[in-house]
């Protein structure tokens, strides 16, 4: 089981205690609040000026293990490597859905179903409060599961009325590629050689992701060094470094999960019993026009702070997503209606950077006033579409 999930499980068993990766907030006197705000918000700018720049660096070919370690891992800095997996048979073989269904004809896989394509995200309750909702998960034969993904994409794209409103996403964290899709193991490298040498260990988990244009992942972070390879379609990432933790407005939300009739597609949202709470990012970076002003007023540190890093990862590319970076993900499918990716989770080092992050997160921060970025939201959306 992945370490991030272990952390959440341990905390869920003692929901009244602070999570193991956060300490109670340091309360500062009023006279120190302004100085605190200036220092924290200056940090957001300074880390970009000194290290990160304003965009994610793109390399034309895979780096040496030493170069990767020096320039990116040690600096906790993301990068995109073009042509990193162009030698994989998967890039050509997986374009043929018949090949996939033949290879996995007898495989049971985990199919995640939600009413809107957003699993592990915040959902409003009838009371007006929010909960953390997980997808309904079914184990079904792969050919049927893939058809669910394709059908849910076409139904929503056509705006057709249907008794099955579910959005399907083929994924299951904690090593699903090696556990559920082993018949495809020869089509990809078992690890990323230059990353394995740089990080000094094999990947702890390898995961497969098959979704459509409606699949979306809300802002979160992982305690892994993530090598994310796209096989078909494109993935669109919004990234924020760990220094920007206060901009995520992490709060504790009651846990719930969707329950779904697979044939009828009717969803019920069920609160978990006994009750547990999940710390989760509150920010939706793409608010609707109707809610934009409200969202900006609720989360000024996100919308008024430095722009997040936008990057698009295309077929054949690898994104190095450093540990503890916050990321939000959307996707664009290929002409067959799918986006397919394989990612490798390498164990992170729980070193002084982790200690610094916990200290920063523990500081109670009150934002200073800053200019409104409503107009920038529209620019951000345009940039994301152009990439």
N, C-alpha and C positions, 0 to 999 in steps of 0.2 A: 504493500500500500504506500502511496506517495506520501512524502513528508508533510506537504501542505495539508493533505487530508487528515493525516495523523494529528497535526496541530489542531485542526478544527474539531476532530472527534474528542480529543482530550479536553478541550474547552467546553464542548457541548455536554460532557458528562458533569461538569461543574459550572453551569451557566451563570452562577452568581459571581464567579471569580473573573478577573481580567484575563484575556487571552494570553498564551505563553509568549507571544511575540509583541506584546505591548504592556507598558506599565502605567499605573495611574498618572494622570496629568499633573505636571508641576504647576501649581497655582502661583502666579506672580502678583505682587502688589500693583495697585492702580498706577503708581508712579513709574513702574517699570513697563507698563503695557505698551506705550508708544515706542520705547526703545526696542522692546521685543518684536513688535510688528515690523519695524524698520529692518532689524537684523534678519528675521526670517524671510521677508520678502526680497531683501537684497541678495540673499542666498540663491533665490531662483534665478536672478539675473547673472550673478557671478559665476555659477556653475556653467552657464551657457557661454559666457565670455572666456573663461579659462580652459574649458575642456570640450564641451559638447557642440558648440557652434549653433547654427540655426536649422540644420537639416541632417538627415541620416546619411552618412558616407556610404557610397556604393563602390565596391571593388569589382574589377573586371574579371578576376579569376580568384580561386581560393588562395588564401595567404599561407605562408609557412606556419607551423605550429608556434614558433617563437614570435613571429610578427603578430599573430593573432593574440597571443598571451600578452605581449607588451602593449600593443596599441588599443586593444579593445577589452579583454577580460580584466586586466589589472585596472584599467580606467573605468570599468563599469559603463562602457559606451557601446551603443548598438551599431550595427553595420549590415548592409545587404551585400551578398556575394553573388554576382551574376555568373551564370553558367556553372554553378557549384555542383549541380546534380544532372548535368546534360548527358552524362554517360549512363544514367540509370535506364534499364529497359522499361521501367514504369512509364517514362515520359511518352513512349509510343504505344506500349501495350495497353495502358489504362485508358487510352482514348476510345477503345473498343469496349462498350459495355457488355457485349456478348462474351468477350474474354473474361471479364470480371465475374459474370454470373456463372460461366462454366467452371472457372477456377474455384469459386466459393459456393458451388451449388449445394453442398452438404453442410455449410458452415452456419451456425447460429450466431447472430451478431446483435449488439445492443442498439436499438433504435430509440432515439429521444424525440418525444412529441410535445409540442407546446401549441397554444392557439395563435401565437404571433411570431414564432421563430426565435424568441429570446428565452433561453434557459439560464438558470442561475442569475436571475435578475430581480429587480424590485417591482412589485405589483401592488396596485392599490386595493384595499379592502373596502367593504361597504361602509365601514366606520370613517373612512377618509384617511386612515393611517396606511402605512406600507408594510409589506412583508417580503421576505426573501423566498422566492419560489423556484423550486427545482422542477425539471421536466418529468413527465411520465416516461418510464423506460420499459420497453418490451424486448424480449429475446425472440427474434424471428429469423427465418432463413434469409440469407443475404439477397437472393433474387427478389424476394418480396419487399425487403427493406429498401433496396435501391429504387424499386418502382414507387414506393411511398415518397421518397425524396423527389423524384421526377414529377410525380403527379401533383404533389403539393405546390411545386413551383409553377406548373402550368395553370392550375386552378386559380391561384391568386393573380397570376399575370393577366389572365383573361377576364378577371373580375367576375367569374361565373358564380352563380348561387349553387351551393352544394351542402349536403347534409354532413359532410366531413370537412370541417374548417381547419384541421390540424396541419402544422408545419413540421416536417420530419427532418432530422439531422442524424446522420450516422456518426457516432462518436462514443467513446467511453474511455475516460482517462485511466491512468494506472496500467499502462502497458498493453492497451487493447490490440495494437498491431501484432505483437508477438503472441498474444493470447487468443485472439479471435480471427485474425487474418493471416495466420502463419503460411497458408497456401500461396500467399503473394510475397513471401520473404525473399525469394530469389530475385525479385524485380527491383529491390532497393538495397543499398548498403546497410549492413547491420548496425553501423555506427558511422560517424563522420571522422575519418582518420586524423586530420589535422586538429580537430577539436578534442578528440580523445587524448591525443598526445599532450596538447596544451593544458588540459584540465586534469590529467593524471588519473583518469578513471573511465570506465565504459559508461554509457548512458544507463540511468536507473530505470527509465521507462521510454518506450517508443509508442507513439499514438497515431492513429489514422483518423482523418476528418473528411467526411463527404457531406456536403451541404449544397444549398442553392442560394439564390440572391436574397432570400428572406432570412437566412440564418445570420444571427448577430450575437456578439459576445459583449457583455457590459464590462465597464472598467473594473479591473482587478489586478492583482500581482501574484507571482508565484515564487517560491523559494527554490528555484532551479535556474541554471544556465540553459537557455532554450535555443536550440538550433531548429529553425522552422522552415521546412522545404515545401515549396508549392509544386505540385505535379501537373495540375490543370486549372485553368481559370486564374483569378487574381484575388489576393487578400489585401485589404486596406486597413492599415493600422494607425491608430492614434496612440502616441507614446508620451509618457511623462516620467521623469527620473524620480528616484526615491526622495530626493530633496524636496519635491513638491507634494509630499504626503498630505499636508494640511489642505491643499486645494481639492482633494478628493472627498472631503467631508465624510470620513468613515464613521458610520454609526452602527449600533446594534439593532438588528431587525429580527422579529420573530420568524422562525423557519416554517415553510409550508411546502407542499408539493402538489403537482397536478396529478389527478387521476382521470383516466380516459378510457372510454369504450372504443377499442380499436376499430370495430366495424362501423359504429355510428358516429364516432368522432366527437362525442359530447364530453366536455371537460368539466371537472369539479376541482376547485382549489381547496385543499384540506390542510388545516393547521396541524403541525406535528404535535403528538402527545407521547410523553410529557413535553411540555414547552421547552424549546431551546432557542438561543439567539445567535445570530451569525453577524460578525462585523463585515460590513460591505460598503463599497463606494456609493455615495448618494447621487453623483453627477450623471446626468444624461447629456452627452456632448452635442446631441442633435435634437434639441427640443422642437416641437411643432411651432409654426407661426403663432398659433393661439396661446401657447404656454411660454413663449420665449421670454417675455418681460418678467414673468413670475420666476422662471428658472434663474435668470440673471440676478434677480434681487435676492433669491435664496442662496445662491452659490457664487458670490462676487469674486472670491479668490480664484476660482477656476476661470470664469468668463472674463475677468479683468486682468488676470495675470499674463505672463508670457504665453504665446501660442504653443499648443502641444506640437510635437513632431508628427508630421504626416509622412507616411511612406506606403508605397504599393509594391507588393512582392508578387512577381510574375512566375509563370511556369519555368522551372529550371533554376530559380533563385533560391537562396537561403537567407533568411533574416536571423542574425544573431540578436536575440532579445535577452539582455543581461538580467540577472536575478534581481528581484524586487522592483523592477520597472513596471509601472502601471500601464496597462494596455487595453484598448477597446478595438474590436475587430468587426469589420464588415467584409463582404465578398462579392465578386462578380463572376458568374459561371462562364464556362466555355460554351461553344455553340450547341453542345449536347445537354446543357442545363445543369452541369455539376461543377463544383469547385472541390478539388481533392488536394489534401496536404498530408505530409508526414512530419511529425516533430519529435525531437530527441531531447529528453530531459536529463541533464547532467546535474549531479549533486552540487550545490553551491558550498562555498566555504563560509562557515559561520565565524567570521573573524572580526576585526576592529570596525569594518564598514557596517556590519550588522549591528554592532553595539552602538555606533554613532546613529544609525537609523532609529533604533529603539529610543535613544535619548531624544532625538528630534521629535519623534512622534509623541513623546510624553509631555512635551511643552504645550501648555494651553496657549493658543494663538488667536488673537482678535485682529481681523484684517483692518488695515488702514484704508482710508477712502482712496479710490483710484478711478481713472476715467472709465466710462462705460464703453463696452466693446460690442454693443448690439450689432453695429454695422460690420464688425469683423466676423461675426458668426456667418453671415452670408458669404463673405470672402472665403472663409474656411471651407464651407460646403462646396463652393465653386472649385477651389484648389483640389479638394479630394476627388471630385468628378474628373478633373483634367489629368490626374496622375495616371 
